[in-house]
């Protein structure tokens, strides 16, 4: 079960990097919330950030990922270095990303995606 959640997480990172709206909608619940350093957004706004080029990922280096299951809820902690063009400026941050998924039928749906900048 943990492997399936981690596969779903990696798939979401992939579709997010490619600004794949259909892929993001397939994985994320319509009520999903995203928390960044400077903004909190719903799914539609988050997709727009990527499809409009406000966020243009250039590289994601995964340092580690860990999934913990709580019945039909899974929390994935992703430690990564995330590089992107943000409004045309190259930036890289070391993040701990908290991803929360709920199980719906035989799949996992993303309901929360929160970036926490690590300063160590």
BELWO-V558339 format. One record per run of one state. SS is the DSSP state (helix for helix, strand for strand, loop for the rest). FROM is the first residue (numbers start at 1). TO is the last residue. Records with the same first field share a line. If there is no record, write none. Layout:
SS=FROM-TO + FROM-TO
This chain:
loop=1-1 + 18-20 + 36-39 + 52-54 + 71-72 + 87-88 + 105-106 + 118-120
helix=2-17 + 21-27 + 43-51
strand=28-35 + 40-42 + 55-70 + 73-86 + 89-104 + 107-117
